[in-house]
């Protein structure tokens, strides 16, 4: 249920509040709408169970990362963020902190902190955040196949935490633009 509320908030923000409508805003709007419609549809692909929104979101954001001109540092950072995602997932397997907190939100917060420190462009932050989480989840599912665990990639909790991470990125960017966090 939280997923649908956050999706509704994201759609309301993108349609009514965001004054500078750019291509990324419209892409997020369409992806959120399609994700709401297709989140329950699972696809079997190369011995993996994926949700349909995960599959097309992964393809779209990897195409955007490859097409968009970014600094080479951002590509290296993307690789590091994917490894950080997997490392934290493995730590959370053995550490019972996930009982109290959602693991994907914890991972997203760590990635957001790293992105806020190392990346200046807010659009690049969003691209790197989404692509690293999507790819990290796929790599994690590939690695746990060794243990014979079946993981459904791109469940509702995963997209909920991705949406929350995007909202946090936009909120922090807004606070920096208003010079609220710059004083701290």
C-alpha positions as CSV (number, residue, x, y, z in Angstrom):
1,X,0.0,0.0,0.0
2,X,2.9,2.3,0.7
3,X,4.1,1.9,-2.9
4,X,0.8,3.2,-4.3
5,X,0.8,6.2,-1.9
6,X,4.4,7.1,-2.8
7,X,3.6,6.7,-6.5
8,X,0.6,8.9,-6.1
9,X,2.7,11.6,-4.4
10,X,5.4,11.3,-7.1
11,X,2.8,11.7,-9.9
12,X,1.1,14.7,-8.1
13,X,4.5,16.4,-7.6
14,X,5.6,15.8,-11.2
15,X,2.3,17.0,-12.7
16,X,1.3,19.9,-10.4
17,X,4.3,21.1,-8.4
18,X,7.4,20.7,-10.6
19,X,7.5,23.9,-12.7
20,X,10.5,23.0,-14.9
21,X,9.2,20.2,-16.9
22,X,12.0,18.5,-18.8
23,X,12.5,15.2,-20.5
24,X,13.6,13.5,-17.2
25,X,10.4,14.6,-15.5
26,X,8.2,13.2,-18.2
27,X,10.2,10.0,-18.2
28,X,9.7,9.6,-14.5
29,X,6.0,10.3,-14.8
30,X,5.5,7.7,-17.5
31,X,7.7,5.1,-15.6
32,X,5.8,5.6,-12.4
33,X,2.4,5.3,-14.2
34,X,3.6,2.2,-16.0
35,X,5.1,0.7,-12.9
36,X,1.7,1.1,-11.1
37,X,0.0,-0.8,-13.9
38,X,2.5,-3.6,-14.4
39,X,4.1,-4.1,-10.9
40,X,2.4,-7.5,-10.3
41,X,3.5,-9.0,-13.7
42,X,6.4,-11.3,-13.4
43,X,8.6,-12.5,-16.3
44,X,10.9,-15.5,-16.3
45,X,14.1,-14.5,-18.0
46,X,17.3,-16.6,-18.0
47,X,16.3,-18.4,-14.9
48,X,15.5,-15.2,-13.1
49,X,12.1,-14.0,-11.9
50,X,11.8,-10.3,-12.7
51,X,8.9,-7.9,-12.6
52,X,8.0,-6.3,-15.9
53,X,8.7,-2.7,-14.5
54,X,12.1,-3.8,-13.4
55,X,13.0,-5.1,-16.8
56,X,12.0,-2.1,-18.8
57,X,13.3,0.4,-16.2
58,X,16.7,-1.4,-16.3
59,X,16.9,-1.2,-20.0
60,X,15.8,2.4,-20.2
61,X,18.2,3.7,-17.6
62,X,21.2,1.8,-19.0
63,X,20.4,3.3,-22.4
64,X,20.2,6.7,-20.8
65,X,23.5,6.2,-19.0
66,X,25.2,5.1,-22.2
67,X,23.7,7.9,-24.3
68,X,24.2,10.7,-21.8
69,X,27.6,12.4,-21.8
70,X,29.0,12.2,-18.3
71,X,32.4,12.5,-16.8
72,X,34.5,9.3,-16.8
73,X,34.5,9.6,-13.0
74,X,30.7,9.0,-13.0
75,X,31.1,5.7,-14.9
76,X,33.7,4.6,-12.4
77,X,31.4,5.8,-9.6
78,X,28.6,3.8,-11.1
79,X,30.6,0.6,-10.9
80,X,31.6,1.4,-7.3
81,X,28.0,2.0,-6.3
82,X,27.0,-1.3,-7.8
83,X,29.7,-3.1,-5.7
84,X,28.6,-1.1,-2.6
85,X,25.0,-2.2,-3.2
86,X,26.1,-5.8,-3.3
87,X,28.4,-5.5,-0.4
88,X,25.8,-4.0,1.8
89,X,23.3,-6.7,0.7
90,X,25.8,-9.4,1.8
91,X,26.4,-7.6,5.1
92,X,22.6,-7.5,5.7
93,X,22.4,-11.2,5.1
94,X,24.5,-11.9,8.2
95,X,23.5,-8.8,10.2
96,X,19.9,-8.8,11.7
97,X,19.5,-5.0,11.4
98,X,17.1,-5.6,8.5
99,X,14.6,-6.7,11.1
100,X,14.2,-3.1,12.2
101,X,14.9,-1.2,8.9
102,X,14.1,-1.8,5.3
103,X,17.4,-3.0,3.7
104,X,16.9,-1.2,0.3
105,X,16.2,2.1,2.0
106,X,19.4,1.7,4.1
107,X,21.3,0.9,0.9
108,X,19.7,3.9,-0.9
109,X,20.6,6.2,1.9
110,X,24.3,5.2,1.7
111,X,24.3,5.6,-2.0
112,X,22.6,9.0,-1.7
113,X,25.2,10.2,0.8
114,X,28.0,9.2,-1.6
115,X,26.3,10.8,-4.5
116,X,25.7,14.1,-2.7
117,X,29.3,14.2,-1.8
118,X,30.8,13.2,-5.1
119,X,28.4,14.3,-7.9
120,X,27.4,17.9,-8.5
121,X,24.8,17.5,-11.2
122,X,21.4,16.6,-9.8
123,X,20.3,14.8,-13.0
124,X,23.5,12.7,-12.9
125,X,22.8,11.8,-9.3
126,X,19.3,10.4,-10.2
127,X,20.7,8.5,-13.2
128,X,23.5,7.0,-11.1
129,X,21.2,6.2,-8.1
130,X,18.6,4.4,-10.2
131,X,21.0,2.6,-12.4
132,X,23.2,1.4,-9.6
133,X,20.3,0.1,-7.5
134,X,18.7,-1.7,-10.5
135,X,22.0,-3.3,-11.6
136,X,23.0,-4.1,-8.1
137,X,19.8,-6.0,-7.5
138,X,20.4,-8.0,-10.7
139,X,24.0,-8.8,-9.8
140,X,22.9,-9.8,-6.3
141,X,20.2,-12.1,-7.7
142,X,22.9,-13.6,-10.0
143,X,25.3,-14.2,-7.0
144,X,22.7,-15.8,-4.7
145,X,21.9,-18.3,-7.4
146,X,25.0,-20.1,-6.1
147,X,23.1,-20.7,-2.8
148,X,20.0,-21.9,-4.7
149,X,18.0,-19.0,-3.5
150,X,15.1,-17.7,-5.7
151,X,14.9,-14.0,-5.6
152,X,12.2,-12.0,-7.4
153,X,13.9,-9.0,-8.8
154,X,12.0,-5.7,-8.7
155,X,9.3,-6.3,-6.1
156,X,7.1,-3.5,-4.7
157,X,9.4,-2.9,-1.7
158,X,12.4,-2.3,-4.1
159,X,10.5,0.3,-6.2
160,X,9.1,1.9,-3.0
161,X,12.6,2.5,-1.7
162,X,13.9,3.7,-5.1
163,X,11.0,6.3,-5.1
164,X,11.9,7.3,-1.6
165,X,15.5,7.7,-2.5
166,X,14.6,9.9,-5.5
167,X,12.3,12.0,-3.3
168,X,15.2,12.4,-0.8
169,X,17.5,13.5,-3.6
170,X,15.1,16.1,-4.8
171,X,14.4,17.3,-1.3
172,X,18.1,17.7,-0.5
173,X,18.7,19.5,-3.8
174,X,15.8,21.8,-3.0
175,X,17.2,22.5,0.4
176,X,20.6,23.3,-1.1
177,X,19.1,25.6,-3.7
178,X,17.3,27.5,-0.9
179,X,20.6,27.7,1.0
180,X,19.0,26.0,4.0
181,X,21.5,23.1,4.2
182,X,24.4,25.4,3.1
183,X,24.3,27.1,6.5
184,X,24.8,23.9,8.4
